[in-house]
Amino acid sequence: MVDVRPMQIGELAERTGLSIRTLRHYDEIGLLRPSARSEGGFRLYTADDESRLLLIRRMKPLGYSLEQMGELLSVVDGLEADPSDEALRVRFADIRDEALQRREDLRRKVAAADEFVAQLEAR
């Protein structure tokens, strides 16, 4: 059975490896809003919120700014609402192409770092 109970901020932070402070900041800037609040005012997150947060977390190593992350999420949300929106489909393709380029740049940097470490270990 799938656990569908909402998570409080601490559980979401633990599950995603991000800090509570980061999650609060994302809420403040509108990048990731909790799906609900408890009667006591605690943030409550769903599995969908967790998936969205993991998408955000995966963008960080590629050097995306918070603004760029927000733009991607806006495009994704727009496509979920209207998959036939051609302008959004084009923007999504552009974002995907940029992500592929960023990943390749990161791969080259990791290869250079590996060479550097190998040189250090050879001494």
C-alpha positions in Angstrom: 0.0 0.0 0.0 1.3 3.5 -0.9 1.7 5.9 2.0 -0.4 9.0 1.1 -0.2 10.8 4.4 1.2 14.3 4.2 4.7 14.9 5.4 5.9 17.7 7.7 8.9 19.7 6.7 11.4 17.7 8.7 10.4 14.4 7.1 10.6 16.0 3.6 14.0 17.5 4.4 15.3 14.1 5.6 13.8 12.2 2.6 15.4 14.6 0.0 18.7 15.5 1.7 17.8 19.2 1.8 17.7 21.4 4.9 14.6 22.7 6.6 16.0 26.2 6.1 16.2 25.5 2.3 12.6 24.3 2.2 11.4 27.3 4.1 13.3 29.6 1.7 11.8 27.8 -1.3 8.3 28.3 0.2 9.1 32.0 0.8 10.1 32.6 -2.8 7.3 30.5 -4.3 9.5 27.8 -5.7 7.9 25.0 -3.7 4.8 25.8 -1.7 3.5 23.1 0.7 0.2 21.6 -0.4 -1.4 22.3 2.9 -1.0 23.5 6.4 -1.9 21.6 9.6 -4.4 23.1 12.1 -1.3 24.2 14.0 0.1 26.0 10.9 2.8 23.4 10.1 3.7 23.0 6.4 2.4 19.7 4.9 3.9 18.2 1.8 2.6 15.4 -0.5 4.4 12.9 -2.7 3.9 15.3 -5.6 5.6 18.0 -3.6 8.5 15.6 -3.0 8.8 14.9 -6.7 8.8 18.6 -7.5 11.5 19.1 -4.9 13.6 16.3 -6.3 13.4 18.0 -9.7 14.7 21.2 -8.1 17.5 19.4 -6.3 18.6 17.7 -9.5 18.9 21.1 -11.2 21.3 22.4 -8.5 24.5 20.6 -9.7 23.9 21.9 -13.2 24.2 25.5 -11.9 20.6 26.6 -12.4 19.6 29.7 -10.6 16.5 29.8 -8.4 14.9 32.0 -11.1 15.7 29.4 -13.8 14.3 26.6 -11.7 11.1 28.6 -11.2 10.9 29.1 -15.0 11.3 25.4 -15.6 8.6 24.5 -13.0 6.3 27.0 -14.6 6.8 25.4 -18.0 6.2 21.9 -16.6 3.1 23.1 -14.8 1.8 24.8 -18.0 2.4 21.6 -20.0 0.6 19.5 -17.4 -2.4 21.9 -17.8 -2.2 22.0 -21.6 0.1 19.5 -23.3 -0.7 20.9 -26.7 0.7 24.4 -25.9 3.3 24.7 -28.7 5.1 27.7 -27.2 5.6 25.8 -23.9 6.7 22.7 -25.8 9.3 24.7 -27.6 10.5 26.3 -24.4 10.7 22.9 -22.7 12.8 21.5 -25.6 15.1 24.5 -25.2 15.4 23.9 -21.5 16.1 20.2 -22.1 18.8 21.1 -24.7 20.4 23.5 -22.3 20.4 20.8 -19.5 22.1 18.4 -21.9 24.8 21.0 -22.6 25.2 21.7 -18.9 25.5 18.0 -18.1 28.2 17.6 -20.8 30.1 20.6 -19.4 29.9 19.0 -15.9 31.1 15.7 -17.3 34.2 17.4 -18.8 34.9 19.0 -15.4 34.6 15.7 -13.6 36.9 14.1 -16.1 39.5 16.9 -15.5 39.1 16.5 -11.8 39.6 12.7 -12.1 42.8 13.4 -14.1 44.0 15.8 -11.4 43.3 13.4 -8.6 45.1 10.6 -10.5 48.2 12.8 -10.9 48.2 13.5 -7.2 47.8 9.8 -6.3 50.7 9.0 -8.7 53.1 11.1 -6.6 
